[in-house]
Amino acid sequence: MSAPPAEPSGLNDPGAGFDGHLGTEIVAASAEEVKLRLTLGPQHRQPYGVIHGGVWASLAETAASIGAALNSGGPVVGLENHTSFLRAIRDGVVVITARPVHPGRTSQVWEVSIAEELEGGSPGDKPVSRSVVRLHVLSPGSALGGRPLPAGGLS
């Protein structure tokens, strides 16, 4: 396996795509565990005032994708995302933790939990969602969406 990048490019840049739009912050990222953080606001709410379930599914896919890319040393794409919404919240800060279940060579499965962050920066004891994300590891030179993948990664 080739040495993965120390940090996936683009995710901490506030203008970088969907994750930048959400406000996703990388706390730590390795092939064994990914931790993200998100400060929730009105832009993350659905019409009833609670955080939209799509936010939880998106965060899970981002965390799993970062981990799988670091694990495989190359680009990955999500194939399945099964997210269970456990508890509704309206605001605050959440911590996203992803760990590999099956870090395979061509297919990986990651489990992701999202929990409220308590004062002092520790995750809460009541998670808000749990996800299982299956990803496909792309081979060098693959095309995605009709275009060749950029050399070097996640952008």
C-alpha positions in Angstrom: 0.0 0.0 0.0 1.4 3.4 -0.9 1.7 6.0 1.8 -1.5 8.0 2.2 -1.6 11.8 2.5 -1.4 13.2 6.0 -4.6 15.1 5.4 -7.1 14.9 2.6 -6.9 18.1 0.5 -9.7 20.6 0.4 -11.9 19.7 3.4 -10.6 22.4 5.8 -10.9 25.1 3.0 -14.1 27.0 3.8 -14.8 27.3 0.1 -14.2 23.6 -0.8 -17.3 22.0 -2.1 -20.2 20.5 -0.2 -18.1 19.9 3.0 -17.0 23.5 3.1 -20.6 24.5 2.6 -21.7 22.4 5.6 -18.8 23.7 7.7 -17.2 20.3 8.3 -13.9 20.5 10.3 -11.3 17.7 10.4 -10.2 17.1 14.0 -8.1 14.0 13.2 -7.8 11.6 10.3 -6.0 8.3 9.9 -6.6 4.9 8.3 -7.9 3.6 11.6 -10.1 6.5 12.8 -11.5 9.8 11.5 -12.9 12.5 13.8 -14.8 15.5 12.4 -16.6 18.3 14.0 -19.5 20.5 12.9 -21.1 23.6 14.6 -24.8 23.4 13.7 -26.9 26.4 12.7 -30.1 27.4 11.0 -28.8 26.3 7.6 -28.7 22.7 8.8 -32.4 22.6 9.9 -35.4 21.1 8.2 -38.8 22.9 8.2 -39.7 21.6 11.8 -36.6 23.2 13.2 -34.5 20.1 13.9 -31.3 19.2 12.1 -32.0 17.6 8.7 -31.3 13.9 8.4 -29.4 14.6 5.2 -26.8 16.4 7.3 -26.1 13.2 9.4 -25.9 11.1 6.2 -23.6 13.6 4.6 -21.3 13.8 7.6 -21.2 10.0 7.8 -20.2 9.6 4.1 -17.5 12.3 4.4 -15.9 10.7 7.5 -16.0 7.2 6.0 -14.7 8.5 2.7 -11.7 10.2 4.3 -10.8 7.1 6.3 -11.2 4.8 3.4 -9.1 7.0 1.1 -6.4 7.2 3.8 -6.6 3.4 4.3 -6.4 2.6 0.6 -4.1 5.3 -0.5 -6.4 6.3 -3.3 -9.8 7.7 -4.2 -13.0 6.1 -3.0 -16.7 6.6 -3.7 -19.7 5.8 -1.6 -21.9 2.9 -2.7 -24.3 2.6 0.3 -25.1 4.8 3.2 -27.4 3.4 5.9 -28.0 6.1 8.5 -30.3 5.7 11.5 -31.5 8.9 13.1 -31.6 8.3 16.9 -32.4 11.6 18.4 -33.5 15.0 17.1 -31.5 18.1 18.0 -31.8 21.8 17.0 -28.3 23.2 17.4 -25.0 22.8 19.2 -21.7 21.1 18.1 -21.5 17.5 17.0 -18.5 15.1 16.9 -18.4 12.6 14.1 -16.3 9.4 14.6 -15.7 6.8 11.9 -13.9 3.5 12.2 -13.3 0.7 9.7 -15.4 -2.5 9.9 -13.9 -4.0 6.7 -11.0 -2.1 5.3 -10.7 -4.2 2.1 -8.6 -3.6 -1.0 -11.5 -2.8 -3.4 -14.4 -2.4 -1.0 -14.5 -0.9 2.5 -17.2 -0.7 5.2 -17.0 2.0 7.9 -19.2 2.6 11.0 -19.9 6.2 11.9 -21.3 7.7 15.1 -22.4 11.3 15.6 -22.8 12.6 19.1 -23.3 16.0 20.7 -20.2 17.6 22.1 -20.4 18.6 25.7 -18.7 21.5 27.3 -15.0 20.9 27.5 -15.0 19.2 24.1 -16.0 15.7 24.9 -18.7 13.8 23.0 -22.0 13.4 24.7 -23.3 10.1 26.0 -26.4 10.3 23.7 -25.6 9.8 20.0 -27.8 11.5 17.5 -27.1 9.1 14.6 -25.3 5.9 13.6 -24.3 5.0 10.1 -22.8 2.1 8.1 -21.1 3.3 4.8 -19.8 1.0 2.1 -17.3 2.4 -0.3 -15.6 1.4 -3.5 -11.9 1.9 -3.9 -11.2 3.3 -7.4 -8.3 2.1 -9.5 -5.7 4.6 -10.8 -6.8 6.3 -14.0 -10.5 5.8 -13.3 -13.1 8.2 -14.5 -15.8 9.6 -12.3 -18.8 11.5 -13.7 -17.3 11.4 -17.2 -14.0 12.9 -16.2 -10.7 11.4 -15.2 -9.9 11.7 -11.5 -7.4 14.3 -10.6 -4.0 13.0 -9.5 -3.5 13.3 -5.8 -6.9 13.0 -4.5 -9.9 14.3 -2.8 -11.2 17.5 -4.3 
